[in-house]
Amino acid sequence: MMMTPEATPSASSPSASSPSASSAGGTAVPGSAFLTAAAGALPSRTVAVLEAIKHAILAGELKPGRALVETDLANVLGVSKTPVREALKTLAGAGLVTMSPYRGAVVRVVNDEAARHVYDARLLLEPEALRRAVTAGHDWNAANAALASAHRARDQAERSLVNRDFHRELYRGCGNPLLVGMLDDLRDQTALVSAVAWRHEPDWLEVPSWEREAAEHRAVLLAAEEGDAQRAADLLRGHITSFVERNFPTRPDPRARTQEAQEPQEAQESQQA
């Protein structure tokens, strides 16, 4: 029987997984609480499958590089392969899954370069969209509600999804539907990058990254509520930039260091000659 959300144990609980569904190739997909609960809670079968797989990816149950076998997922979710296939296509379009004729569907691997590309696109678009939304007098009640939901989040996946909703409220009132659509296309990839970064941060940090980001969110929203469009945009730009610098720093090119070391030696040889 599929679990209801109220009966779902936490991801860290030993009972969070039901017996695995085996594939023809012998690879099993865990019957996770996230998968079963999300599928049982939503009315539309395809949307239910989509949200279930998305949540499992962002929660780290389906890790980057993990093969997503339609038969396995269909067995775990108690559905046919058709809604699973459609959900995987949608997730591929959102940037959470990669699909190839040889490997099939795989949870997207987020490397440093890909993460920087996602955040670079946001950096170009989102602060300006927020500035316009503030100037237009956007209502920030929904953004406040999203912040409160993020504070109550039970796990990283839920927090990533709520943070995604918060950021949408920052740019939704910019007055340009094309700009909103472009930023919407980046939302799931942003959530995936954030979840991966949070999972890999060291335990010794005094303030977890998500708490620091929450404080930055509050500062951005306060400036927006006060009608200070430029300050809100500047704070958001700093928020996006600092996340990338902390989690995906640009590594120096070793060839550049070699060239720098050679230049003094070549200059000295030239003088001696």
LOKE-454639 format. One line per field, with one value per atom (N, C-alpha, C): residue in one letter; y negated, x negated, z negated; atom name. Coordinates in steps of 0.05 Angstrom, whole numbers. Layout:
! residues N
tiro (A; ...) .
Y (Y; ...) .
X (X; ...) .
Z (Z; ...) .
zalo (CA; ...) .
This chain:
! residues 273
tiro (M; M; M; M; M; M; M; M; M; T; T; T; P; P; P; E; E; E; A; A; A; T; T; T; P; P; P; S; S; S; A; A; A; S; S; S; S; S; S; P; P; P; S; S; S; A; A; A; S; S; S; S; S; S; P; P; P; S; S; S; A; A; A; S; S; S; S; S; S; A; A; A; G; G; G; G; G; G; T; T; T; A; A; A; V; V; V; P; P; P; G; G; G; S; S; S; A; A; A; F; F; F; L; L; L; T; T; T; A; A; A; A; A; A; A; A; A; G; G; G; A; A; A; L; L; L; P; P; P; S; S; S; R; R; R; T; T; T; V; V; V; A; A; A; V; V; V; L; L; L; E; E; E; A; A; A; I; I; I; K; K; K; H; H; H; A; A; A; I; I; I; L; L; L; A; A; A; G; G; G; E; E; E; L; L; L; K; K; K; P; P; P; G; G; G; R; R; R; A; A; A; L; L; L; V; V; V; E; E; E; T; T; T; D; D; D; L; L; L; A; A; A; N; N; N; V; V; V; L; L; L; G; G; G; V; V; V; S; S; S; K; K; K; T; T; T; P; P; P; V; V; V; R; R; R; E; E; E; A; A; A; L; L; L; K; K; K; T; T; T; L; L; L; A; A; A; G; G; G; A; A; A; G; G; G; L; L; L; V; V; V; T; T; T; M; M; M; S; S; S; P; P; P; Y; Y; Y; R; R; R; G; G; G; A; A; A; V; V; V; V; V; V; R; R; R; V; V; V; V; V; V; N; N; N; D; D; D; E; E; E; A; A; A; A; A; A; R; R; R; H; H; H; V; V; V; Y; Y; Y; D; D; D; A; A; A; R; R; R; L; L; L; L; L; L; L; L; L; E; E; E; P; P; P; E; E; E; A; A; A; L; L; L; R; R; R; R; R; R; A; A; A; V; V; V; T; T; T; A; A; A; G; G; G; H; H; H; D; D; D; W; W; W; N; N; N; A; A; A; A; A; A; N; N; N; A; A; A; A; A; A; L; L; L; A; A; A; S; S; S; A; A; A; H; H; H; R; R; R; A; A; A; R; R; R; D; D; D; Q; Q; Q; A; A; A; E; E; E; R; R; R; S; S; S; L; L; L; V; V; V; N; N; N; R; R; R; D; D; D; F; F; F; H; H; H; R; R; R; E; E; E; L; L; L; Y; Y; Y; R; R; R; G; G; G; C; C; C; G; G; G; N; N; N; P; P; P; L; L; L; L; L; L; V; V; V; G; G; G; M; M; M; L; L; L; D; D; D; D; D; D; L; L; L; R; R; R; D; D; D; Q; Q; Q; T; T; T; A; A; A; L; L; L; V; V; V; S; S; S; A; A; A; V; V; V; A; A; A; W; W; W; R; R; R; H; H; H; E; E; E; P; P; P; D; D; D; W; W; W; L; L; L; E; E; E; V; V; V; P; P; P; S; S; S; W; W; W; E; E; E; R; R; R; E; E; E; A; A; A; A; A; A; E; E; E; H; H; H; R; R; R; A; A; A; V; V; V; L; L; L; L; L; L; A; A; A; A; A; A; E; E; E; E; E; E; G; G; G; D; D; D; A; A; A; Q; Q; Q; R; R; R; A; A; A; A; A; A; D; D; D; L; L; L; L; L; L; R; R; R; G; G; G; H; H; H; I; I; I; T; T; T; S; S; S; F; F; F; V; V; V; E; E; E; R; R; R; N; N; N; F; F; F; P; P; P; T; T; T; R; R; R; P; P; P; D; D; D; P; P; P; R; R; R; A; A; A; R; R; R; T; T; T; Q; Q; Q; E; E; E; A; A; A; Q; Q; Q; E; E; E; P; P; P; Q; Q; Q; E; E; E; A; A; A; Q; Q; Q; E; E; E; S; S; S; Q; Q; Q; Q; Q; Q; A; A; A) .
Y (24; 0; -25; -45; -70; -87; -97; -113; -140; -150; -177; -195; -222; -240; -240; -237; -238; -214; -192; -168; -164; -183; -180; -185; -166; -171; -190; -200; -219; -204; -219; -206; -192; -201; -190; -166; -161; -139; -113; -91; -66; -55; -63; -53; -70; -88; -106; -92; -68; -54; -28; -23; 2; 21; 46; 65; 54; 58; 47; 62; 47; 59; 66; 90; 99; 95; 88; 84; 109; 109; 132; 135; 113; 115; 120; 123; 128; 104; 80; 55; 48; 43; 37; 8; -2; -29; -28; -43; -41; -52; -38; -48; -69; -93; -114; -126; -138; -152; -175; -189; -212; -203; -182; -172; -164; -148; -137; -159; -176; -197; -217; -226; -246; -235; -210; -199; -195; -190; -185; -211; -234; -258; -275; -270; -288; -274; -289; -277; -268; -284; -277; -257; -235; -213; -222; -235; -244; -265; -285; -306; -293; -273; -260; -247; -233; -219; -240; -261; -282; -294; -302; -314; -294; -269; -248; -245; -242; -239; -264; -287; -312; -314; -308; -310; -290; -266; -246; -255; -268; -278; -300; -319; -341; -333; -311; -301; -284; -277; -260; -231; -223; -194; -182; -198; -191; -210; -199; -216; -222; -244; -250; -226; -222; -199; -174; -173; -149; -145; -121; -113; -112; -123; -124; -105; -80; -59; -61; -63; -67; -45; -20; 3; 1; -5; -6; -28; -52; -74; -68; -56; -49; -30; -10; 9; -4; -22; -35; -53; -67; -86; -73; -48; -35; -46; -53; -64; -49; -55; -44; -60; -50; -64; -90; -94; -118; -144; -147; -172; -175; -154; -156; -167; -156; -165; -195; -204; -232; -250; -240; -255; -259; -238; -240; -259; -260; -279; -308; -312; -339; -347; -328; -333; -338; -325; -330; -358; -367; -395; -415; -408; -426; -426; -407; -406; -389; -373; -355; -328; -320; -294; -297; -280; -279; -253; -254; -230; -226; -201; -194; -168; -163; -138; -113; -117; -94; -89; -110; -107; -110; -121; -126; -151; -151; -175; -171; -193; -193; -219; -218; -242; -260; -285; -302; -305; -304; -308; -338; -351; -380; -384; -392; -399; -429; -438; -466; -484; -476; -493; -496; -474; -476; -493; -490; -507; -536; -543; -571; -582; -565; -575; -581; -564; -569; -596; -599; -623; -648; -645; -668; -678; -660; -669; -683; -672; -685; -713; -715; -740; -762; -754; -773; -783; -765; -770; -777; -763; -764; -791; -802; -828; -850; -851; -871; -866; -840; -834; -843; -838; -847; -877; -891; -920; -931; -919; -927; -920; -897; -890; -909; -917; -936; -963; -972; -997; -997; -973; -971; -968; -966; -964; -936; -916; -888; -882; -865; -856; -833; -836; -818; -798; -795; -777; -748; -740; -713; -707; -727; -723; -718; -733; -729; -701; -692; -665; -644; -648; -629; -628; -651; -652; -636; -639; -625; -595; -587; -558; -547; -562; -553; -548; -566; -563; -537; -529; -505; -480; -482; -459; -436; -412; -388; -376; -383; -371; -389; -381; -398; -400; -379; -380; -399; -398; -416; -445; -449; -476; -487; -470; -478; -487; -471; -477; -503; -507; -532; -556; -553; -575; -582; -562; -567; -584; -578; -594; -623; -626; -652; -669; -658; -673; -681; -663; -670; -694; -696; -719; -745; -743; -767; -778; -761; -771; -770; -757; -753; -779; -800; -825; -844; -834; -852; -865; -854; -865; -855; -836; -825; -795; -784; -755; -738; -749; -735; -732; -753; -752; -732; -733; -714; -685; -680; -653; -644; -661; -654; -646; -662; -655; -630; -626; -601; -577; -579; -556; -548; -567; -562; -552; -552; -547; -520; -499; -472; -466; -477; -474; -488; -511; -525; -509; -497; -480; -456; -444; -421; -429; -452; -461; -467; -480; -487; -461; -442; -417; -402; -402; -388; -403; -429; -445; -440; -440; -436; -408; -389; -361; -357; -373; -369; -389; -406; -425; -411; -419; -406; -410; -390; -391; -412; -421; -438; -467; -474; -502; -511; -534; -544; -552; -563; -571; -556; -538; -524; -543; -535; -553; -561; -543; -550; -571; -571; -592; -619; -619; -644; -655; -637; -645; -655; -643; -652; -681; -687; -714; -734; -726; -743; -747; -726; -728; -749; -749; -768; -797; -800; -827; -837; -819; -827; -834; -818; -823; -849; -854; -879; -903; -903; -925; -928; -906; -907; -919; -910; -920; -950; -959; -988; -1005; -991; -1005; -1014; -1004; -1011; -992; -998; -979; -973; -994; -989; -973; -979; -964; -935; -931; -903; -888; -901; -888; -883; -902; -899; -876; -875; -853; -826; -824; -799; -791; -811; -805; -794; -806; -796; -769; -763; -737; -715; -721; -701; -697; -719; -718; -703; -709; -696; -666; -657; -629; -614; -626; -613; -614; -636; -638; -619; -614; -595; -566; -560; -532; -523; -541; -534; -554; -557; -577; -570; -590; -586; -579; -556; -547; -561; -570; -583; -563; -573; -557; -550; -524; -518; -527; -529; -538; -567; -583; -611; -614; -596; -597; -590; -570; -561; -584; -598; -620; -643; -648; -669; -663; -637; -629; -630; -626; -626; -655; -674; -701; -714; -712; -724; -711; -684; -669; -678; -681; -689; -718; -735; -763; -763; -746; -746; -735; -715; -704; -724; -740; -761; -782; -790; -810; -800; -774; -762; -761; -756; -754; -782) .
X (-17; 0; -18; -10; -25; -20; -42; -40; -28; -13; -3; -24; -24; -44; -45; -22; -22; -37; -37; -49; -78; -88; -115; -136; -155; -177; -197; -216; -236; -256; -271; -290; -312; -318; -340; -331; -305; -294; -300; -306; -311; -288; -264; -240; -232; -249; -242; -241; -253; -253; -237; -221; -207; -223; -215; -231; -237; -261; -269; -255; -251; -240; -264; -265; -288; -283; -304; -301; -311; -307; -316; -346; -360; -389; -400; -382; -391; -395; -391; -395; -369; -370; -345; -343; -318; -313; -299; -309; -297; -269; -251; -224; -223; -230; -233; -207; -208; -185; -178; -198; -192; -176; -185; -172; -143; -139; -112; -94; -103; -86; -78; -96; -90; -71; -74; -56; -28; -26; 1; 15; 1; 13; 25; 17; 25; 46; 65; 87; 78; 62; 54; 31; 34; 14; -13; -13; -38; -51; -36; -47; -57; -43; -51; -78; -81; -107; -129; -123; -143; -152; -134; -141; -155; -147; -160; -189; -195; -222; -239; -227; -241; -249; -230; -236; -258; -257; -278; -305; -306; -332; -343; -325; -334; -341; -328; -334; -359; -370; -394; -389; -363; -357; -364; -360; -369; -392; -417; -441; -449; -465; -476; -490; -484; -496; -480; -459; -442; -425; -425; -408; -379; -361; -332; -318; -314; -302; -272; -259; -230; -215; -223; -210; -213; -237; -242; -224; -225; -209; -179; -170; -142; -134; -151; -145; -144; -163; -164; -139; -132; -110; -82; -82; -56; -41; -56; -43; -54; -43; -54; -79; -92; -116; -110; -86; -80; -83; -71; -75; -104; -118; -146; -162; -156; -171; -165; -141; -134; -147; -147; -160; -190; -203; -232; -238; -221; -225; -222; -203; -199; -222; -232; -255; -280; -283; -306; -304; -280; -277; -283; -278; -283; -312; -328; -357; -364; -344; -350; -359; -352; -358; -371; -390; -401; -393; -388; -378; -396; -403; -419; -409; -413; -404; -418; -442; -457; -453; -453; -451; -423; -405; -378; -377; -359; -356; -375; -388; -407; -403; -405; -404; -428; -423; -444; -467; -491; -515; -521; -522; -528; -557; -573; -601; -603; -627; -630; -624; -632; -627; -598; -583; -554; -540; -548; -537; -542; -567; -573; -557; -552; -536; -508; -496; -469; -468; -486; -486; -495; -511; -519; -494; -477; -453; -434; -432; -415; -425; -452; -464; -458; -457; -451; -422; -404; -375; -360; -366; -348; -350; -373; -374; -358; -361; -346; -316; -308; -279; -269; -284; -276; -274; -293; -293; -267; -260; -235; -211; -211; -188; -184; -206; -204; -194; -204; -196; -166; -156; -128; -109; -121; -104; -92; -108; -99; -91; -71; -62; -81; -92; -112; -101; -75; -63; -71; -70; -77; -106; -124; -152; -156; -142; -143; -134; -112; -102; -122; -136; -157; -180; -188; -209; -201; -176; -167; -166; -158; -158; -186; -205; -233; -243; -236; -244; -233; -209; -197; -204; -220; -226; -238; -230; -239; -264; -271; -295; -305; -328; -341; -324; -311; -295; -272; -258; -236; -246; -269; -280; -288; -300; -308; -284; -262; -238; -225; -224; -212; -230; -256; -274; -270; -265; -259; -234; -213; -189; -194; -211; -217; -230; -250; -263; -244; -225; -206; -189; -183; -167; -183; -210; -226; -225; -223; -223; -196; -176; -151; -137; -141; -127; -143; -162; -179; -165; -142; -127; -135; -154; -163; -159; -138; -133; -156; -169; -192; -214; -220; -241; -233; -208; -199; -202; -195; -197; -226; -244; -273; -283; -275; -284; -270; -245; -231; -245; -257; -271; -296; -306; -330; -324; -298; -292; -299; -292; -298; -328; -343; -372; -384; -374; -384; -379; -355; -349; -367; -374; -392; -420; -430; -456; -457; -437; -436; -436; -420; -419; -445; -458; -484; -505; -505; -524; -519; -494; -488; -496; -493; -500; -530; -546; -575; -590; -576; -590; -600; -623; -634; -617; -618; -602; -611; -637; -648; -640; -625; -616; -599; -605; -589; -561; -559; -533; -529; -510; -506; -500; -506; -502; -473; -454; -426; -417; -429; -422; -432; -457; -468; -451; -443; -427; -400; -388; -363; -365; -387; -391; -394; -408; -410; -383; -367; -340; -324; -326; -310; -319; -346; -356; -346; -346; -336; -307; -291; -263; -256; -272; -267; -272; -293; -299; -277; -266; -244; -219; -213; -189; -192; -216; -220; -220; -218; -217; -244; -266; -293; -301; -294; -298; -327; -344; -372; -386; -380; -392; -383; -358; -348; -363; -366; -380; -409; -422; -450; -454; -435; -437; -432; -414; -409; -433; -446; -470; -492; -495; -515; -508; -483; -474; -481; -475; -481; -511; -526; -555; -568; -560; -573; -569; -545; -539; -559; -563; -581; -610; -618; -646; -651; -631; -635; -635; -618; -614; -626; -630; -641; -662; -684; -704; -719; -727; -742; -771; -780; -807; -826; -850; -869; -880; -885; -896; -925; -932; -960; -979; -969; -986; -994; -976; -982; -1003; -1002; -1023; -1050; -1051; -1076; -1087; -1070; -1079; -1090; -1076; -1086; -1113; -1118; -1143; -1166; -1158; -1178; -1187; -1168; -1174; -1198; -1200; -1225; -1250; -1249; -1273; -1281; -1261; -1268; -1279; -1268; -1278; -1307; -1312; -1340; -1359; -1352; -1369; -1374; -1353; -1355; -1376; -1375; -1393; -1422; -1425; -1452; -1464; -1446; -1455; -1464) .
Z (0; 0; 0; 15; 17; -8; -19; -44; -39; -58; -57; -68; -62; -73; -103; -116; -146; -158; -143; -154; -145; -130; -119; -139; -143; -161; -148; -165; -154; -137; -121; -103; -118; -142; -158; -174; -175; -191; -178; -193; -182; -166; -172; -159; -135; -127; -105; -78; -76; -50; -52; -32; -30; -13; -9; 6; 34; 44; 70; 92; 114; 138; 156; 166; 182; 211; 225; 254; 268; 295; 310; 309; 305; 303; 275; 256; 229; 212; 223; 207; 194; 168; 153; 147; 147; 139; 112; 92; 65; 65; 51; 48; 26; 34; 14; 4; -19; -30; -12; -2; 15; 40; 53; 77; 71; 51; 46; 35; 18; 6; 27; 44; 63; 84; 92; 112; 102; 76; 64; 58; 57; 48; 70; 95; 117; 135; 146; 161; 189; 203; 230; 229; 243; 242; 253; 276; 287; 270; 261; 244; 218; 208; 183; 187; 209; 214; 218; 232; 236; 210; 193; 167; 149; 150; 133; 141; 167; 176; 170; 175; 170; 141; 123; 94; 87; 98; 91; 101; 124; 134; 116; 109; 92; 63; 54; 28; 27; 50; 52; 51; 52; 53; 80; 101; 128; 134; 131; 131; 160; 164; 190; 202; 228; 242; 240; 224; 220; 244; 255; 277; 268; 284; 277; 296; 287; 304; 302; 324; 324; 309; 314; 301; 271; 261; 233; 220; 232; 221; 221; 243; 245; 223; 217; 196; 169; 163; 138; 134; 155; 153; 157; 167; 171; 195; 216; 240; 264; 288; 312; 321; 341; 350; 365; 375; 390; 375; 351; 336; 327; 322; 315; 338; 362; 386; 391; 388; 392; 371; 346; 325; 330; 339; 344; 367; 387; 408; 398; 381; 370; 352; 336; 318; 335; 358; 375; 386; 393; 403; 381; 356; 334; 325; 335; 329; 305; 294; 272; 281; 305; 316; 343; 350; 377; 390; 415; 430; 455; 460; 483; 495; 521; 533; 521; 509; 500; 470; 454; 425; 415; 431; 421; 404; 385; 367; 343; 335; 313; 297; 271; 255; 263; 268; 278; 257; 267; 251; 252; 229; 229; 223; 243; 238; 234; 226; 219; 243; 267; 290; 296; 294; 299; 279; 253; 232; 237; 245; 250; 273; 293; 316; 308; 291; 281; 266; 248; 231; 246; 267; 283; 298; 308; 322; 303; 279; 259; 252; 249; 242; 263; 288; 309; 309; 300; 303; 278; 256; 233; 218; 213; 199; 213; 240; 255; 254; 255; 253; 225; 204; 177; 176; 187; 187; 200; 222; 236; 219; 206; 190; 166; 154; 132; 142; 164; 176; 183; 191; 199; 175; 151; 127; 123; 128; 125; 97; 93; 67; 57; 33; 23; 3; 0; -19; -13; 13; 20; 15; 19; 13; -17; -34; -63; -70; -57; -63; -55; -33; -24; -44; -55; -75; -100; -108; -132; -127; -102; -96; -95; -85; -85; -113; -131; -159; -172; -163; -174; -159; -138; -121; -136; -130; -144; -133; -108; -96; -74; -63; -43; -17; -9; 15; 12; -10; -15; -16; -29; -31; -4; 13; 40; 56; 54; 70; 60; 34; 23; 30; 28; 36; 65; 81; 109; 112; 96; 97; 87; 67; 56; 78; 92; 113; 135; 141; 162; 154; 128; 119; 121; 121; 124; 152; 172; 200; 214; 201; 215; 223; 207; 213; 230; 246; 261; 285; 293; 315; 342; 344; 369; 369; 381; 380; 392; 412; 425; 405; 390; 369; 347; 339; 319; 329; 354; 365; 366; 373; 374; 346; 326; 299; 288; 296; 289; 299; 323; 334; 318; 303; 287; 259; 251; 223; 213; 229; 220; 219; 239; 239; 215; 208; 184; 159; 157; 133; 132; 155; 155; 146; 157; 149; 119; 108; 80; 63; 71; 55; 55; 78; 80; 62; 63; 47; 17; 8; -20; -29; -12; -20; -23; -9; -10; -27; -42; -59; -84; -95; -119; -144; -162; -186; -207; -203; -224; -221; -200; -196; -219; -231; -253; -244; -220; -209; -182; -180; -155; -132; -108; -85; -82; -87; -83; -103; -128; -147; -138; -128; -118; -94; -77; -54; -63; -84; -94; -105; -118; -128; -105; -84; -60; -47; -46; -35; -50; -77; -93; -87; -84; -78; -51; -31; -4; -6; -19; -21; -36; -57; -72; -55; -39; -21; 0; 9; 29; 16; -8; -22; -28; -32; -38; -12; 11; 36; 47; 36; 45; 67; 91; 113; 118; 118; 124; 102; 77; 55; 56; 61; 63; 85; 108; 130; 124; 110; 103; 83; 63; 43; 56; 75; 89; 106; 119; 135; 116; 93; 74; 64; 60; 50; 71; 96; 117; 120; 120; 124; 101; 76; 53; 52; 61; 61; 80; 104; 123; 113; 101; 92; 69; 52; 30; 39; 58; 64; 91; 109; 135; 144; 128; 135; 161; 175; 200; 193; 203; 197; 217; 207; 224; 245; 269; 290; 285; 282; 276; 298; 323; 345; 340; 329; 323; 302; 282; 261; 272; 290; 303; 319; 334; 351; 333; 311; 293; 281; 275; 264; 285; 310; 331; 339; 337; 346; 332; 305; 292; 301; 304; 313; 341; 359; 386; 386; 369; 368; 358; 338; 327; 349; 364; 384; 406; 412; 433; 424; 398; 388; 388; 381; 381; 409; 428; 456; 466) .
zalo (N; CA; C; N; CA; C; N; CA; C; N; CA; C; N; CA; C; N; CA; C; N; CA; C; N; CA; C; N; CA; C; N; CA; C; N; CA; C; N; CA; C; N; CA; C; N; CA; C; N; CA; C; N; CA; C; N; CA; C; N; CA; C; N; CA; C; N; CA; C; N; CA; C; N; CA; C; N; CA; C; N; CA; C; N; CA; C; N; CA; C; N; CA; C; N; CA; C; N; CA; C; N; CA; C; N; CA; C; N; CA; C; N; CA; C; N; CA; C; N; CA; C; N; CA; C; N; CA; C; N; CA; C; N; CA; C; N; CA; C; N; CA; C; N; CA; C; N; CA; C; N; CA; C; N; CA; C; N; CA; C; N; CA; C; N; CA; C; N; CA; C; N; CA; C; N; CA; C; N; CA; C; N; CA; C; N; CA; C; N; CA; C; N; CA; C; N; CA; C; N; CA; C; N; CA; C; N; CA; C; N; CA; C; N; CA; C; N; CA; C; N; CA; C; N; CA; C; N; CA; C; N; CA; C; N; CA; C; N; CA; C; N; CA; C; N; CA; C; N; CA; C; N; CA; C; N; CA; C; N; CA; C; N; CA; C; N; CA; C; N; CA; C; N; CA; C; N; CA; C; N; CA; C; N; CA; C; N; CA; C; N; CA; C; N; CA; C; N; CA; C; N; CA; C; N; CA; C; N; CA; C; N; CA; C; N; CA; C; N; CA; C; N; CA; C; N; CA; C; N; CA; C; N; CA; C; N; CA; C; N; CA; C; N; CA; C; N; CA; C; N; CA; C; N; CA; C; N; CA; C; N; CA; C; N; CA; C; N; CA; C; N; CA; C; N; CA; C; N; CA; C; N; CA; C; N; CA; C; N; CA; C; N; CA; C; N; CA; C; N; CA; C; N; CA; C; N; CA; C; N; CA; C; N; CA; C; N; CA; C; N; CA; C; N; CA; C; N; CA; C; N; CA; C; N; CA; C; N; CA; C; N; CA; C; N; CA; C; N; CA; C; N; CA; C; N; CA; C; N; CA; C; N; CA; C; N; CA; C; N; CA; C; N; CA; C; N; CA; C; N; CA; C; N; CA; C; N; CA; C; N; CA; C; N; CA; C; N; CA; C; N; CA; C; N; CA; C; N; CA; C; N; CA; C; N; CA; C; N; CA; C; N; CA; C; N; CA; C; N; CA; C; N; CA; C; N; CA; C; N; CA; C; N; CA; C; N; CA; C; N; CA; C; N; CA; C; N; CA; C; N; CA; C; N; CA; C; N; CA; C; N; CA; C; N; CA; C; N; CA; C; N; CA; C; N; CA; C; N; CA; C; N; CA; C; N; CA; C; N; CA; C; N; CA; C; N; CA; C; N; CA; C; N; CA; C; N; CA; C; N; CA; C; N; CA; C; N; CA; C; N; CA; C; N; CA; C; N; CA; C; N; CA; C; N; CA; C; N; CA; C; N; CA; C; N; CA; C; N; CA; C; N; CA; C; N; CA; C; N; CA; C; N; CA; C; N; CA; C; N; CA; C; N; CA; C; N; CA; C; N; CA; C; N; CA; C; N; CA; C; N; CA; C; N; CA; C; N; CA; C; N; CA; C; N; CA; C; N; CA; C; N; CA; C; N; CA; C; N; CA; C; N; CA; C; N; CA; C; N; CA; C; N; CA; C; N; CA; C; N; CA; C; N; CA; C; N; CA; C; N; CA; C; N; CA; C; N; CA; C; N; CA; C; N; CA; C; N; CA; C; N; CA; C; N; CA; C; N; CA; C; N; CA; C; N; CA; C; N; CA; C; N; CA; C; N; CA; C; N; CA; C; N; CA; C; N; CA; C; N; CA; C; N; CA; C; N; CA; C; N; CA; C; N; CA; C; N; CA; C; N; CA; C; N; CA; C; N; CA; C; N; CA; C; N; CA; C; N; CA; C; N; CA; C; N; CA; C; N; CA; C; N; CA; C; N; CA; C; N; CA; C; N; CA; C; N; CA; C; N; CA; C; N; CA; C; N; CA; C; N; CA; C; N; CA; C; N; CA; C; N; CA; C; N; CA; C; N; CA; C; N; CA; C; N; CA; C; N; CA; C; N; CA; C; N; CA; C; N; CA; C; N; CA; C; N; CA; C; N; CA; C; N; CA; C) .
